[in-house]
């Protein structure tokens, strides 16, 4: 095959295939967006992540002086955080970010009387990972 003469038909076939491959590469490079990987974190405090993800977060729910406080330590800042129930979400929640030696400590705080009622989980998005935390339902 290498010793065969390059015909116009063979050249056209090579150029068409090369164009298709280059355009597929450019399309995938420009328009690629990874899906979110959902990670459930069930306890009131601890470390959460998966064996497949390098993202591990340390988190804690606590209550004090009429406030509900959720804090999280991660090597990256969260992109967003919101309350969620049955696929619905509320507006993004303000946060306090402090840089520490181990990463970023992020804290969200609500007055107990303003606590989201009826929402089942608090969701924090870090890169392509979506961490779902069940909040303390028995606290009033």
SVG drawing of the C-alpha trace seen along z (x, -y; Angstrom):
<svg xmlns="http://www.w3.org/2000/svg" viewBox="-42 -36 49 38">
<polyline fill="none" stroke="black" stroke-width="0.4" points="0.0,0.0 2.8,-2.4 4.3,-1.8 0.9,-2.6 0.5,-5.8 -1.5,-8.5 -4.7,-9.0 -7.1,-11.9 -9.7,-9.7 -7.3,-8.4 -6.2,-12.0 -9.8,-13.2 -10.6,-10.3 -7.5,-11.1 -8.4,-14.9 -12.1,-14.2 -11.1,-11.8 -8.5,-14.2 -11.0,-17.1 -13.5,-15.0 -11.0,-14.0 -9.7,-17.5 -13.2,-19.0 -14.3,-16.3 -11.2,-17.1 -11.8,-20.9 -15.6,-20.4 -14.9,-18.2 -12.2,-20.5 -14.2,-23.7 -17.6,-22.4 -16.8,-19.7 -18.4,-20.1 -18.2,-17.3 -21.3,-16.3 -21.6,-16.6 -20.7,-13.7 -23.1,-13.4 -21.7,-12.4 -24.0,-11.8 -22.9,-12.7 -25.3,-11.4 -23.9,-12.0 -23.9,-15.3 -20.1,-15.6 -17.2,-13.7 -15.2,-13.3 -17.0,-12.8 -15.8,-11.7 -15.4,-8.6 -12.6,-6.3 -12.8,-7.4 -12.6,-11.1 -9.6,-13.0 -12.1,-15.5 -12.5,-14.9 -14.2,-17.4 -14.5,-17.6 -17.8,-19.0 -19.8,-19.6 -23.4,-20.7 -23.8,-22.4 -26.3,-24.6 -25.7,-27.3 -27.5,-30.5 -30.4,-30.1 -28.3,-29.6 -27.8,-26.6 -24.2,-26.5 -22.7,-24.3 -18.9,-24.4 -16.8,-22.7 -13.1,-22.4 -11.9,-21.6 -8.7,-22.2 -10.9,-24.3 -13.5,-27.0 -17.1,-25.9 -18.7,-27.2 -22.2,-27.3 -24.4,-26.1 -28.1,-25.7 -31.0,-23.9 -32.6,-21.2 -35.7,-19.0 -37.0,-16.6 -34.9,-18.2 -35.8,-21.8 -33.4,-24.3 -33.5,-27.7 -31.3,-30.7 -27.6,-30.5 -26.7,-31.0 -24.1,-33.6 -21.0,-32.1 -17.9,-33.1 -14.6,-31.8 -11.3,-31.6 -8.1,-30.3 -6.2,-27.9 -3.2,-25.6 -5.4,-22.6 -7.4,-24.5 -10.5,-26.7 -12.9,-26.7 -16.3,-27.8 -19.2,-28.5 -22.9,-29.0 -25.1,-30.3 -28.9,-30.7 -31.0,-31.9 -33.0,-28.8 -36.2,-30.7 -35.1,-31.3 -34.0,-27.8 -35.3,-26.3 -38.4,-24.2 -39.2,-21.3 -35.9,-21.1 -34.1,-17.8 -30.5,-18.4 -27.9,-21.1 -25.9,-20.9 -22.4,-22.2 -20.8,-22.2 -17.0,-22.0 -15.5,-21.6 -17.5,-18.7 -18.5,-17.2 -21.9,-17.8 -21.8,-17.1 -25.2,-16.5 -25.5,-16.9 -28.6,-15.8 -29.1,-18.5 -30.1,-18.1 -33.9,-17.8 -34.5,-17.4 -33.0,-20.7 -35.3,-23.6"/>
</svg>
